[in-house]
Amino acid sequence: PDEVRSAALPYVLDKLRSAHAHEHIRFELERLWERSILVAAVSRVLARRTGAAEPDVAPLAGLLHNVGAVYLLARMDRHAALFTDPAVRDVLMHDWQASIGKAIAQNWGLPDVIADAIGDQLETDRHEAGARDLADVLCVAVRAAAFFRHPGELEIALGALPRFRRLGLGPDELHVAMLEAAQEVDLLRASLGLGSL
């Protein structure tokens, strides 16, 4: 895991923070970068609390979870016709980004567990038996990040999610985990050489 992180992070950080190279999408890249940090922090806390994934691997999957969206945004000017229609753009950014992100992770030679989790992050209804894993953690972290500042809605949004139930966290544990994730965001930002928000 440390070798994977060492190899991947410089490239990822450069691409996710390259707002100046893509001034026309600067705001969206910054928003994706902040979301990546939040998902990485939530992923680490969920992995640590549930034992479903390695706490050192989960944040990398969180940082990379929307690399497919970054890829799509960076190519927007080459395929402007696809992105001018808001409905088509939303489908591309939502439905395609996970599979593109998985392909990128595979291309970079990242472990299958990370690539698979990135590719499965939107599949919320996993019911099969078996051990909890990084894909469960990342899926729940992505959903939790969307409701991070809204604890009441967070509980409702995650309560019906089969992958959340697989992790085995109760409502009280969930709220404690989100408090820990808020602290983890600051730690992660500091470790990446960023200031706190």
C-alpha positions in Angstrom: 0.0 0.0 0.0 2.8 2.5 0.8 4.5 1.8 -2.5 1.2 2.2 -4.4 0.5 5.5 -2.6 4.1 6.8 -3.3 3.8 5.9 -6.9 0.3 7.3 -7.6 0.0 10.3 -5.4 2.4 12.7 -7.1 0.7 12.1 -10.4 -2.8 12.3 -9.0 -2.1 15.5 -7.0 -0.7 17.1 -10.1 -3.7 16.2 -12.2 -6.4 17.0 -9.7 -4.8 20.3 -8.7 -3.9 21.5 -12.2 -6.5 24.2 -12.3 -4.1 26.7 -14.0 -3.5 24.3 -16.9 -7.3 24.1 -17.4 -8.5 27.6 -16.5 -11.8 27.0 -18.3 -12.7 24.3 -15.8 -10.9 25.6 -12.8 -13.9 25.9 -10.5 -15.1 22.4 -11.3 -11.6 20.9 -10.8 -11.3 22.6 -7.4 -14.7 21.3 -6.4 -13.8 17.8 -7.5 -10.5 18.1 -5.5 -12.3 19.1 -2.4 -14.8 16.3 -2.8 -11.9 13.9 -3.3 -10.3 15.0 0.0 -13.7 14.6 1.8 -14.3 11.1 0.3 -10.8 10.1 1.2 -11.2 11.2 4.8 -14.6 9.4 5.2 -13.1 6.3 3.5 -10.3 6.2 6.0 -12.6 6.5 9.0 -15.1 3.9 7.7 -12.3 1.5 6.9 -10.8 2.0 10.4 -14.1 1.7 12.2 -15.4 -1.3 10.3 -12.3 -3.3 9.3 -13.8 -3.6 5.8 -10.7 -2.3 4.1 -7.1 -1.2 4.9 -7.2 2.3 6.5 -4.1 3.2 4.4 -5.6 2.0 1.1 -9.1 3.5 1.5 -8.0 7.1 1.4 -6.2 6.5 -1.9 -9.4 5.1 -3.4 -11.2 8.1 -2.0 -8.8 10.6 -3.6 -9.0 8.7 -6.9 -12.8 8.1 -6.9 -13.6 10.9 -9.3 -10.5 10.8 -11.5 -12.8 9.7 -14.3 -14.7 13.0 -13.9 -11.4 14.9 -14.0 -10.5 13.0 -17.2 -13.8 13.9 -18.8 -13.5 17.6 -17.8 -10.0 17.9 -19.1 -11.2 16.7 -22.5 -14.3 18.8 -22.6 -12.8 21.3 -25.1 -12.0 18.5 -27.5 -15.6 17.2 -27.5 -17.5 20.4 -26.9 -20.7 19.1 -28.6 -21.1 16.4 -26.0 -20.8 18.8 -23.1 -23.0 21.7 -24.4 -26.2 19.8 -23.7 -26.6 19.8 -19.8 -28.5 16.5 -19.8 -25.8 14.7 -21.9 -23.1 16.3 -19.8 -24.8 15.1 -16.5 -25.0 11.5 -17.9 -21.4 11.6 -18.9 -20.2 13.0 -15.6 -22.3 10.8 -13.4 -22.7 7.5 -15.3 -19.4 7.2 -17.1 -16.9 8.7 -14.7 -16.7 5.5 -12.5 -16.0 3.2 -15.4 -13.5 5.6 -16.8 -11.9 6.0 -13.4 -11.6 2.2 -13.1 -9.9 2.1 -16.5 -7.4 4.8 -15.5 -6.6 3.1 -12.2 -6.0 -0.2 -14.1 -3.8 1.7 -16.7 -1.8 3.1 -13.8 -1.2 -0.4 -12.5 -3.0 0.2 -9.2 -4.2 -2.9 -7.4 -7.5 -4.5 -8.6 -9.1 -3.8 -5.2 -8.7 0.0 -5.8 -9.7 -0.1 -9.5 -12.7 -2.3 -8.7 -13.9 0.0 -5.9 -13.6 3.0 -8.2 -15.6 1.2 -10.8 -18.3 0.0 -8.4 -18.7 3.2 -6.4 -22.2 4.0 -7.8 -23.6 0.4 -7.4 -25.5 1.0 -4.2 -27.6 -2.1 -4.1 -24.9 -4.8 -3.5 -26.7 -7.7 -1.8 -24.5 -10.7 -2.3 -23.0 -12.5 0.6 -19.4 -12.2 1.4 -17.0 -10.1 3.3 -17.3 -6.4 3.4 -14.6 -4.7 1.3 -13.2 -1.5 -0.1 -15.9 -1.2 -2.7 -18.5 -1.0 0.2 -16.4 1.6 2.0 -16.0 3.8 -1.1 -19.6 3.6 -2.1 -20.8 4.6 1.4 -18.1 7.3 1.6 -19.2 8.9 -1.7 -22.8 8.9 -0.6 -21.9 10.2 2.9 -19.8 13.0 1.4 -22.9 14.3 -0.5 -24.7 14.7 2.8 -21.7 15.5 5.0 -23.0 18.8 6.4 -26.6 17.5 6.9 -26.6 14.8 9.6 -30.3 14.2 9.6 -30.4 13.7 5.8 -27.2 11.6 6.0 -28.8 9.0 8.2 -31.8 8.8 5.9 -29.7 8.6 2.8 -27.5 5.8 4.1 -30.2 3.9 6.0 -31.7 2.4 2.9 -28.3 1.7 1.3 -27.5 -2.1 1.3 -23.8 -1.4 1.3 -24.1 0.8 4.4 -25.9 -2.0 6.2 -23.1 -4.4 5.1 -20.7 -2.2 7.0 -22.7 -2.7 10.2 -22.6 0.9 11.6 -25.5 2.1 13.7 -26.8 5.7 13.6 -24.7 6.7 16.7 -21.6 5.2 15.2 -22.3 6.9 11.9 -22.4 10.3 13.6 -19.2 9.7 15.5 -17.6 8.5 12.3 -18.5 11.7 10.5 -17.1 13.8 13.4 -13.9 11.8 13.0 -14.0 12.4 9.3 -14.2 16.1 9.7 -11.0 16.0 11.8 -9.5 13.6 9.2 -10.1 16.1 6.4 -7.8 18.6 8.2 -5.1 15.9 8.8 -5.3 14.8 5.1 -5.1 18.3 3.8 -2.0 18.9 6.0 -0.4 15.7 4.8 -1.0 16.7 1.2 0.5 20.1 1.8 -2.7 22.0 1.7 -4.1 24.4 4.3 -7.3 23.8 6.2 -10.5 25.2 4.8 
